[in-house]
Amino acid sequence: MKKQAIIFLLLLFVGAYLQVTGNGTAQATERTVIPNDAIRLRILANSDSDKDQKVKRMVRDEVNKEINKWVEELTSFEEASKVIQSNLPEIKEIANRVLKEQGFSYEANVKFGKVSFPTKLYGNLLYPAGEYEAVLITLGEGDGANWWCVLFPPMCFLDFSNGQAVPEQEGVKASESTSKPVKEEVTQPEPSVKAKEAEIKNIKPKKKESKKEEKEQKPEVKFFVVEWFEKVVS
């Protein structure tokens, strides 16, 4: 009878432990997924040449700086969408101004609507594949690697293009109206972006270490329970 009671208590202890750790993992996973009602920014470079990629990042910085001013005080997707759409001509003007100042003859095309995005993992952030509301800026032919971020809620200090894309989603279309495959940018972001980006990347090793520690700690719990059980029974 004594042994049965001990076994019952042991099972209760193990069950409670697994439930607590399981709930914690589920909650952590939920926090990593951004809401679907976000507005993204995607910029397609004219080509993969150094000059075209450099001017793409210059356009990115100028456009993002202006849009952040418009949406930083907004709290709803509807408001942000309305403000951004009403300022599309200004976004195009900013992009073309940068191109002209840098001596480029091609122009920028700006659209707002549903744009296809691949599944993207960035640090502890998960961005599922799908079609999302986005500002799509195409520079010239738009044949170069793209850059993208989340405009609303404001998260453009993260260079999501340097995240990890799911293999089967490679070659995703930039929009329904184009058949050109979209290439992800693999170059390093500008220093102004890189500083904040590094803070997020530094989370990765800690996360891996915590998982490793978790694996090492689990056997300790099991051994402790077994030792305790053996002592009580004996």
Secondary structure as the mmCIF struct_conf table of DSSP 4:
data_model
#
loop_
_struct_conf.conf_type_id
_struct_conf.id
_struct_conf.beg_label_comp_id
_struct_conf.beg_label_asym_id
_struct_conf.beg_label_seq_id
_struct_conf.end_label_comp_id
_struct_conf.end_label_asym_id
_struct_conf.end_label_seq_id
HELX_RH_AL_P HELX_RH_AL_P1 LYS A 2 ARG A 31
TURN_TY1_P TURN_TY1_P1 THR A 32 THR A 32
STRN STRN1 VAL A 33 VAL A 33
HELX_LH_PP_P HELX_LH_PP_P1 ILE A 34 PRO A 35
BEND BEND1 ASN A 36 ASP A 37
STRN STRN2 ILE A 39 LEU A 44
BEND BEND2 ASN A 46 ASN A 46
BEND BEND3 ASP A 48 SER A 49
HELX_RH_AL_P HELX_RH_AL_P2 ASP A 50 VAL A 71
TURN_TY1_P TURN_TY1_P2 GLU A 72 GLU A 73
BEND BEND4 SER A 76 SER A 76
HELX_RH_AL_P HELX_RH_AL_P3 PHE A 77 SER A 86
TURN_TY1_P TURN_TY1_P3 ASN A 87 ASN A 87
HELX_RH_AL_P HELX_RH_AL_P4 LEU A 88 GLU A 101
TURN_TY1_P TURN_TY1_P4 GLN A 102 GLY A 103
STRN STRN3 ALA A 108 PHE A 117
STRN STRN4 LYS A 120 TYR A 122
TURN_TY1_P TURN_TY1_P5 GLY A 123 ASN A 124
STRN STRN5 LEU A 125 TYR A 127
STRN STRN6 GLY A 130 LEU A 139
TURN_TY1_P TURN_TY1_P6 GLY A 140 GLU A 141
BEND BEND5 GLY A 144 GLY A 144
STRN STRN7 ASN A 146 PHE A 152
TURN_TY1_P TURN_TY1_P7 PRO A 153 PRO A 154
TURN_TY1_P TURN_TY1_P8 CYS A 156 PHE A 157
BEND BEND6 LEU A 158 LEU A 158
HELX_RH_3T_P HELX_RH_3T_P1 PHE A 160 ASN A 162
BEND BEND7 GLY A 163 GLY A 163
STRN STRN8 GLN A 164 ALA A 165
HELX_LH_PP_P HELX_LH_PP_P2 VAL A 166 VAL A 166
HELX_RH_3T_P HELX_RH_3T_P2 PRO A 167 GLN A 169
TURN_TY1_P TURN_TY1_P9 GLU A 170 GLY A 171
STRN STRN9 LYS A 173 LYS A 173
BEND BEND8 ALA A 174 SER A 175
TURN_TY1_P TURN_TY1_P10 GLU A 176 SER A 177
HELX_LH_PP_P HELX_LH_PP_P3 LYS A 180 LYS A 180
STRN STRN10 PRO A 181 PRO A 181
HELX_LH_PP_P HELX_LH_PP_P4 VAL A 182 LYS A 183
STRN STRN11 GLU A 184 GLU A 184
HELX_LH_PP_P HELX_LH_PP_P5 GLU A 185 GLU A 185
BEND BEND9 THR A 187 THR A 187
HELX_LH_PP_P HELX_LH_PP_P6 GLN A 188 GLU A 190
HELX_RH_AL_P HELX_RH_AL_P5 PRO A 191 LYS A 201
TURN_TY1_P TURN_TY1_P11 ASN A 202 ASN A 202
HELX_RH_AL_P HELX_RH_AL_P6 ILE A 203 VAL A 233
#
